[in-house]
Amino acid sequence: MDYAFHNVVGNLGVLLIVGSYFLVQIQKMSAIQLPYITLNGLGAVLILYSLWFDFNLSAFLIEVIWLLISLMGIGRVLLQRRRESDSESGSAAT
């Protein structure tokens, strides 16, 4: 069996996604906070890297969608933080 570097990278991506999901299920991590969303996005990127060398359309599509959803989640969290920061600085000024 040939276990190339891209397979190691892809398996690391799987571990990030499954591991973060496990942490959510045992309530050690929140699914709506930045660490979970970031781990899922990074996991998708690592799996996409492995698919570059051994392409599978179904896996590619799910990982692209997973990455896009993660990016939307990261954007939501950062926008929420910015709004909270703006409202705190605005209320401090009055």
Kinemage of the C-alpha trace (Angstrom):
@kinemage 1
@onewidth
@group {chain A} dominant
@subgroup {mainchain}
@vectorlist {calphas} color= white
{ca met a 1} P 0.000 0.000 0.000
{ca asp a 2} L 1.328 3.399 -0.986
{ca tyr a 3} L 0.765 5.943 1.774
{ca ala a 4} L 1.837 9.211 0.199
{ca phe a 5} L 2.185 12.583 1.914
{ca his a 6} L -1.103 13.840 0.450
{ca asn a 7} L -2.865 10.907 2.128
{ca val a 8} L -1.388 11.935 5.484
{ca val a 9} L -2.593 15.495 4.919
{ca gly a 10} L -6.090 14.321 3.940
{ca asn a 11} L -6.327 12.048 6.965
{ca leu a 12} L -5.279 14.918 9.206
{ca gly a 13} L -8.159 16.911 7.696
{ca val a 14} L -10.560 14.082 8.509
{ca leu a 15} L -9.265 13.983 12.089
{ca leu a 16} L -9.806 17.748 12.466
{ca ile a 17} L -13.398 17.564 11.248
{ca val a 18} L -14.370 14.429 13.151
{ca gly a 19} L -12.427 15.460 16.253
{ca ser a 20} L -14.057 18.876 16.448
{ca tyr a 21} L -17.487 17.295 15.916
{ca phe a 22} L -16.743 14.864 18.739
{ca leu a 23} L -15.793 17.769 21.017
{ca val a 24} L -19.120 19.442 20.230
{ca gln a 25} L -20.993 16.247 21.061
{ca ile a 26} L -19.309 15.913 24.456
{ca gln a 27} L -19.916 19.641 25.037
{ca lys a 28} L -16.254 20.646 25.171
{ca met a 29} L -16.662 22.972 22.170
{ca ser a 30} L -19.468 25.081 20.743
{ca ala a 31} L -20.540 24.593 17.134
{ca ile a 32} L -21.231 28.306 16.684
{ca gln a 33} L -17.865 29.613 17.857
{ca leu a 34} L -14.709 30.332 15.898
{ca pro a 35} L -12.541 27.349 16.979
{ca tyr a 36} L -15.040 24.751 15.720
{ca ile a 37} L -15.745 26.581 12.496
{ca thr a 38} L -12.040 27.138 11.836
{ca leu a 39} L -11.141 23.486 12.482
{ca asn a 40} L -13.860 22.392 10.059
{ca gly a 41} L -12.678 24.792 7.376
{ca leu a 42} L -9.055 23.768 7.826
{ca gly a 43} L -10.058 20.100 7.717
{ca ala a 44} L -11.874 20.688 4.423
{ca val a 45} L -8.818 22.449 2.963
{ca leu a 46} L -6.551 19.558 3.944
{ca ile a 47} L -8.919 17.017 2.402
{ca leu a 48} L -9.139 19.128 -0.764
{ca tyr a 49} L -5.346 19.096 -0.912
{ca ser a 50} L -5.356 15.301 -0.847
{ca leu a 51} L -8.032 15.216 -3.544
{ca trp a 52} L -5.734 17.214 -5.831
{ca phe a 53} L -3.613 14.066 -6.134
{ca asp a 54} L -6.362 11.436 -6.062
{ca phe a 55} L -9.527 13.128 -7.345
{ca asn a 56} L -13.024 12.025 -6.402
{ca leu a 57} L -15.859 14.285 -7.558
{ca ser a 58} L -18.271 13.466 -4.723
{ca ala a 59} L -15.631 14.054 -2.052
{ca phe a 60} L -14.507 17.244 -3.810
{ca leu a 61} L -18.048 18.641 -3.884
{ca ile a 62} L -18.756 17.940 -0.218
{ca glu a 63} L -15.452 19.484 0.863
{ca val a 64} L -15.944 22.615 -1.252
{ca ile a 65} L -19.408 23.034 0.259
{ca trp a 66} L -18.007 22.324 3.754
{ca leu a 67} L -15.333 24.982 3.204
{ca leu a 68} L -17.833 27.564 1.919
{ca ile a 69} L -20.119 26.996 4.900
{ca ser a 70} L -17.120 27.331 7.234
{ca leu a 71} L -16.107 30.600 5.571
{ca met a 72} L -19.658 31.903 5.991
{ca gly a 73} L -19.540 30.937 9.673
{ca ile a 74} L -16.186 32.646 10.181
{ca gly a 75} L -17.554 35.761 8.508
{ca arg a 76} L -20.638 35.671 10.747
{ca val a 77} L -18.543 35.386 13.921
{ca leu a 78} L -16.175 38.180 12.888
{ca leu a 79} L -19.052 40.462 11.863
{ca gln a 80} L -20.791 39.797 15.181
{ca arg a 81} L -17.600 40.619 17.082
{ca arg a 82} L -17.205 43.827 15.108
{ca arg a 83} L -20.793 44.871 15.829
{ca glu a 84} L -20.331 44.139 19.536
{ca ser a 85} L -17.083 46.106 19.576
{ca asp a 86} L -18.709 49.036 17.774
{ca ser a 87} L -21.680 49.055 20.133
{ca glu a 88} L -19.402 48.938 23.192
{ca ser a 89} L -17.264 51.819 21.956
{ca gly a 90} L -20.389 53.771 20.969
{ca ser a 91} L -22.010 53.336 24.378
{ca ala a 92} L -18.759 54.311 26.129
{ca ala a 93} L -18.675 57.582 24.189
{ca thr a 94} L -22.144 58.653 25.377
